[in-house]
Amino acid sequence: MDLRPHHLLCTQGYGGKGYSGEFVENMNRLTDRLRSGEPVSIRLKFSTDDLCTYCPHMLGEDFCRTNEKVKRFDRKVVEYFHLEEKEYIYQELVEKIRKEITPEMLADICAGCSWYPVSACKEKILGI
């Protein structure tokens, strides 16, 4: 599974809402797999990924309507958690993020995200 850096957070905070029915179906399928308890190998990709596939904002490979914002989210996740474009075990990355993240970091990364105020990100990622 390919995931872009900020989707490491989105997959944790996701609560069943999305841009469209197709997007929600895809997100449900992918998050169910990631949350199954079984180790899942992912390829961290600094571009469009498997979640982007059904996003109505995606205009093409590595390009969406909110490209500047999305790239900023990714860049901040990479910088805060010292990540590289390579293969990881999703559960290990999630654990690393949960141990290192602060409320201030999450707010900085997600500034401008329309889903942040209505998602379960604070609860699921920070335990708040």
Buried (B, 14 or more C-beta within 10 A) or exposed (E): BBBBBBBBBBBBBBEEEBBEEEBBEBBEEBBEEBBEEEEBEBEBBBEBBBBBEBBEBBEEEBEBEBBEBBBBBBBBBBEBBEBEEEEBEBBEBBEBBEEEBEEEBBEEBBEEBEBBEEBBBBEBBBEE
